[in-house]
Amino acid sequence: MNRETDKLADPVFAERYRAMSARDTRFDGQFITGVHSTGIYCRPSCPAVSPKPGNVTFYLTAAAAHEAGLRACKRCLPDAVPGSPEWNTRDDLAARAMRLIADGTVEREGVPGLARRLGYTPRHLGRVLASELGAGPLALARAHRAQTARLLLAGTDLSITDVAFAAGFTSVRQFNETMADIYRTTPGAIRASAKGRAGARAASTDVKDGGEPAESGAATLSLRLPARAPFDGAALLGFLGARSIAGVESGDAETYSRALALPHGPAVVRLTLGGTPTAPHVECDATLADVADLAPLVARVRRLLDLDADAAAIDAALSADPALAASVSAAPGRRVPGAVDAEEIVFRALIGQQISVPAARTALTRLTDALGRPLDLGGFTRLFPTAADIAAHGRQVLRGPARRIDTIVNTAAAIASGELVIDVGESREELEARLTALPGIGPWTAGYIAMRVLGSPDILLTSDLAIRQGAAKLGLPGDAKALAVYGARWAPWRSYAGMHLWRSAQA
């Protein structure tokens, strides 16, 4: 009894235990409930009888629960939920590592590559992740592979062998052993359970070790990506559609489609809103040159649509300000658009600064027509140009003031040479410092890039004309400095406040 009293005296434990006892779906994906009396881990909203406090440990990651010897609950499927918003709200080493792990860095470059990208030794990185997240980088990557595999088993008709290699496993034996260890069942049984098939039939779908990855070639599949409610998906898709580049992307308030480059080749993705207000999701139809790119594709789409944001907490905080309350009430679940291609966002920002959205769209389309890699996939004809191509040929295509062209071409050269790194493994402070050190890049451009590439939740672009106009419409200061002072009350959600100000300017 003393043990339970001691646990409940911890305010973090007590808050999570109350959320679990209330089966509050808002916390699904934000932490995991480990129940040591049963040996399983669950999502907070699991309908099972609430365990006693003394039998419970809360974890930030599924990998930590695996390391503690727990298996995933077959009833609530704790990994079939939106991911944790912590990896965007936090900007420390652990959060940066989690963003890169989700993007498949360990599968492509190993733990040494992950550590190198983060600027630390593998040993130091392992210590930090084990201390803060309860598992090292290999265990975290293994858990991510298993979650990707379960998503593929439940949502596609890919063969078991193809699922194994698409999820990043190096062999079918490793795949079967991992799924048995984490889920205490076979891959075939997971698929059968999801599709309502008989257990006997499920057993027959498992394969023995020795399978090989599918040969290179386009693979088409459909997935359902859960979002955390509330979710103003229509506004988000509208934002992306209004800025779409002909030949690369298209969209409206209901669907958004685009071509993109992934580590093993090009892909095309079509996103459609689905679900209900309380359980929203996005239907993701994708055609990939290589199924091994499925995990990074899903990670990038989730970031593009900000599906893991803690929308309820953000709305509650912003609506406490009477100036924003009406906007939050009219558009709950507003999201900050992210990126599927970090470098592309740099050039969108540089070309789009100080000109209208239609003018930027025209300039980006011209650039892509001239320098984008030709493509014939899913109705799209181009990939967005690489930094190397813009550095080599941008001056022949770009129009406008010479200083702006210099900035774009010189930035492209810095990215192409590796001098400037733009990816989700960067910290906001370091990324903005590197950007503003380049001639011609100011705080607005650096902030916009950090907001979209890193998902930074606390950036208010006060020098943006539309944001200042939106603020004035709501009776807020229209001056950049005064707005920055006033906006401090919206921390740590100033990026989302900015989206409401943009909405006000367009009304």
Residue pairs with C-beta under 8 A, 6 or more apart in sequence:
3 54
4 52
4 53
4 54
7 13
7 14
7 17
7 53
7 54
7 56
8 14
8 17
8 53
12 58
13 53
13 58
16 27
16 31
16 33
16 44
16 58
17 53
17 56
17 58
19 26
19 27
19 44
20 27
20 33
20 44
20 46
20 50
20 56
21 50
23 44
23 45
23 46
23 47
24 44
24 45
25 44
25 45
25 229
25 278
26 228
26 229
26 310
26 312
26 313
27 44
27 45
28 43
28 44
28 45
28 78
28 81
28 82
28 228
29 43
29 81
29 82
29 83
29 84
29 228
29 308
30 44
30 84
30 85
30 86
30 310
31 44
31 58
31 59
31 60
31 84
32 41
32 42
32 43
32 58
32 59
32 60
32 61
32 62
32 64
32 65
32 78
33 41
33 42
33 43
33 44
33 46
33 51
33 56
33 58
34 40
34 41
34 56
34 57
34 58
34 59
34 65
34 68
34 70
35 41
35 42
35 51
35 55
35 56
35 70
36 55
36 56
36 57
36 68
36 70
37 51
37 52
37 55
38 51
39 69
39 70
39 71
40 70
40 71
40 72
40 73
41 59
41 62
41 65
41 70
41 71
41 72
41 73
41 78
42 48
42 73
42 75
42 76
42 78
43 73
43 76
43 77
43 78
43 81
45 76
46 73
46 75
46 76
46 78
47 75
47 76
48 73
48 75
48 76
57 68
59 65
59 68
59 134
60 84
60 86
60 132
60 133
60 134
61 84
61 98
61 133
61 134
61 135
61 140
61 143
62 72
62 78
62 79
62 143
62 146
62 147
62 182
63 133
63 134
63 135
63 139
63 140
63 142
63 143
63 144
64 133
64 134
64 135
65 134
66 135
66 139
66 142
66 143
66 181
66 182
67 134
67 135
67 139
68 134
71 181
71 182
71 183
71 184
72 78
72 79
72 182
72 183
72 184
74 183
74 184
74 185
74 193
77 150
79 146
79 147
79 150
80 150
80 151
80 154
80 226
81 226
82 226
82 227
82 228
82 307
82 308
83 102
83 302
83 307
83 308
84 98
84 308
85 228
85 308
85 309
85 310
86 95
87 95
87 98
87 99
87 102
87 308
88 95
88 99
88 308
88 309
88 454
88 455
88 456
88 457
89 95
89 310
89 457
89 492
91 427
91 428
91 429
91 454
91 456
92 132
92 427
93 118
93 120
93 125
93 128
94 128
94 129
94 132
94 133
96 118
96 424
96 425
96 426
96 427
97 114
97 118
97 125
97 128
97 129
97 137
97 140
97 425
98 133
98 140
99 424
99 425
99 454
100 106
100 114
100 117
100 118
100 423
100 424
100 425
101 114
101 137
101 140
101 141
101 144
102 144
102 295
102 299
103 295
103 296
103 299
103 300
103 424
104 168
104 263
104 295
104 296
104 299
105 113
105 114
105 117
105 425
106 113
106 114
106 137
106 138
106 140
106 141
107 141
107 145
107 168
107 292
107 295
108 263
109 116
109 117
111 122
111 125
111 126
111 137
111 138
112 122
114 122
114 125
114 137
115 121
115 122
115 124
115 125
115 137
117 423
117 425
118 125
118 425
120 128
122 137
125 137
126 136
126 137
129 135
129 136
129 137
129 140
130 136
133 140
135 143
141 168
142 178
143 182
144 168
144 295
145 167
145 168
145 169
145 178
145 295
146 167
146 178
146 179
146 182
146 183
148 166
148 167
148 168
148 294
148 295
148 298
149 163
149 164
149 166
149 167
149 169
149 175
149 179
149 187
150 179
150 183
150 190
151 223
151 298
152 158
152 163
152 166
152 167
152 221
152 223
152 294
153 160
153 163
153 187
153 190
153 191
153 194
154 190
154 191
154 194
154 195
155 194
155 221
155 222
155 223
155 224
156 163
156 221
156 222
156 223
157 221
158 166
158 219
158 221
158 291
159 207
159 214
160 172
160 187
160 188
160 191
160 205
160 206
160 207
160 211
161 172
161 207
161 211
161 212
161 213
161 214
162 213
162 214
162 219
162 291
163 175
163 187
164 171
164 172
164 174
164 175
164 176
164 187
164 211
165 211
165 212
165 213
165 214
165 291
165 292
166 219
166 291
166 292
166 294
166 295
167 175
167 294
167 295
168 292
168 295
169 175
169 178
171 209
171 211
172 207
172 208
172 209
172 210
172 211
173 209
175 187
176 186
176 187
176 206
176 209
179 185
179 186
179 187
179 190
180 186
183 190
185 193
186 202
186 203
186 206
187 205
187 206
188 202
188 203
188 204
188 205
188 206
189 199
189 202
189 203
191 197
191 202
191 205
192 198
192 199
192 201
192 202
192 205
193 202
213 291
213 292
214 291
216 265
216 289
216 290
217 289
218 287
218 288
218 289
218 377
219 287
219 288
219 290
219 291
220 285
220 286
220 287
220 288
221 285
221 286
221 288
221 291
221 294
222 283
222 284
222 285
222 286
223 283
223 284
223 286
223 298
224 274
224 281
224 282
224 283
224 284
225 281
225 282
225 283
225 284
225 298
225 301
225 302
225 305
225 307
226 275
226 279
226 280
226 281
226 307
227 233
227 275
227 280
227 281
227 282
227 305
227 307
228 307
228 308
228 309
228 310
228 311
228 312
229 277
229 278
229 279
229 280
229 311
229 312
229 333
230 277
230 280
230 311
230 312
230 315
230 332
230 333
231 280
231 307
231 311
231 333
231 335
232 331
232 332
232 333
232 334
232 335
233 273
233 280
233 282
233 305
233 335
234 253
234 254
234 273
235 253
235 331
235 334
235 335
235 503
236 305
236 306
236 335
236 337
237 251
237 252
237 253
237 254
237 255
237 256
237 271
237 273
238 251
238 252
238 253
239 337
240 249
240 251
240 256
240 304
240 337
241 250
241 251
241 252
241 253
241 256
242 357
243 348
243 357
243 360
243 361
244 250
244 251
244 256
244 258
244 361
245 361
245 364
245 365
245 368
245 384
246 365
246 368
247 365
247 368
247 369
247 372
247 380
247 381
247 382
248 258
248 259
248 368
248 372
248 380
248 382
248 383
248 384
249 256
249 257
249 258
249 259
249 380
250 256
250 257
250 258
251 257
251 258
254 272
254 273
255 270
255 271
255 272
255 273
256 270
256 271
257 268
257 269
257 270
257 271
257 378
257 379
257 380
258 268
258 269
258 340
258 380
259 266
259 267
259 268
259 375
259 377
259 378
259 380
259 382
259 383
260 266
260 267
260 268
260 269
260 300
260 340
260 341
260 383
260 384
261 267
261 341
261 373
261 383
261 384
262 288
262 289
262 290
262 293
262 296
262 297
263 292
263 293
263 296
264 289
264 290
264 292
264 293
265 288
265 289
265 290
265 293
266 289
266 373
266 375
266 377
266 383
267 286
267 287
267 288
267 289
267 293
267 297
267 377
268 286
268 287
268 377
268 378
268 379
268 380
269 284
269 285
269 286
269 287
269 297
269 301
269 340
270 284
270 285
270 286
270 378
271 282
271 283
271 284
271 285
271 301
271 305
272 282
272 283
272 285
273 280
273 282
273 283
274 280
274 281
274 282
274 283
275 281
282 301
282 305
282 307
284 298
284 301
286 294
286 297
287 377
287 378
288 294
288 297
300 339
300 340
300 341
301 307
301 340
302 308
303 338
303 339
303 340
303 424
303 455
304 337
304 338
304 339
304 340
305 335
305 337
305 338
306 335
306 336
306 337
306 338
306 455
309 335
309 336
309 457
309 496
311 332
311 333
311 334
311 335
314 334
314 457
314 493
314 496
315 328
315 332
315 333
315 334
317 490
317 493
318 324
318 328
318 490
318 493
318 496
318 497
318 500
319 325
319 328
319 329
321 489
321 490
323 474
323 475
323 476
324 474
324 490
324 497
324 500
327 474
327 500
327 503
327 504
328 334
328 500
331 500
331 503
334 496
334 499
334 500
334 503
335 496
335 499
336 451
336 452
336 455
336 457
336 495
336 496
336 499
337 452
338 452
338 453
338 455
339 345
339 452
339 453
341 384
342 422
342 423
342 424
342 453
343 386
343 387
343 415
343 422
344 384
345 422
345 448
345 449
345 452
345 453
346 387
346 411
346 415
346 422
346 449
347 364
347 367
347 384
347 385
347 387
347 390
347 408
347 411
347 412
348 360
348 364
349 445
349 448
349 449
349 452
350 404
350 407
350 408
350 411
350 441
350 445
351 360
351 363
351 364
351 367
351 398
351 408
352 360
352 364
353 444
353 445
355 363
363 398
363 399
363 400
366 397
366 399
367 385
367 390
367 394
367 397
367 398
368 382
368 384
368 385
369 382
370 385
370 393
370 396
370 397
371 385
371 389
371 390
371 393
371 394
371 397
372 382
372 383
372 384
372 385
373 382
373 383
373 385
373 386
374 381
374 382
375 381
375 382
375 383
386 416
387 411
387 412
387 413
387 415
387 416
388 412
388 416
390 408
390 409
390 412
391 409
391 412
391 413
391 415
391 416
394 405
394 408
394 409
394 412
395 405
395 409
398 404
398 405
398 408
398 409
399 405
403 440
404 440
406 439
406 440
407 438
407 439
407 440
407 441
410 438
410 439
410 440
411 420
411 438
411 440
411 441
414 420
414 438
415 421
415 422
420 434
420 435
420 438
421 434
422 431
422 449
422 453
423 453
424 453
424 454
424 455
426 453
426 454
428 450
428 454
428 456
428 459
431 446
431 449
431 450
431 453
431 454
432 443
432 446
432 447
432 450
435 441
435 445
435 446
435 449
436 442
436 443
436 446
442 463
443 463
444 461
444 463
444 464
447 459
447 461
448 459
448 461
450 456
450 459
451 459
451 461
451 495
456 495
457 492
457 493
457 494
457 495
457 496
458 491
458 492
458 493
458 494
458 495
459 494
459 495
459 498
460 467
460 483
460 484
460 487
460 490
460 494
460 495
460 497
460 498
461 467
461 498
462 468
462 480
462 481
462 483
462 484
462 487
463 480
464 498
466 501
466 502
466 505
466 506
467 483
467 498
467 501
467 502
467 505
468 478
468 479
468 480
468 483
469 478
469 505
470 500
470 501
470 502
470 503
470 504
470 505
470 506
471 477
471 478
471 483
471 501
471 504
472 478
473 504
473 505
473 507
474 501
474 504
476 483
476 486
476 501
477 483
477 485
477 486
487 494
487 497
490 496
490 497
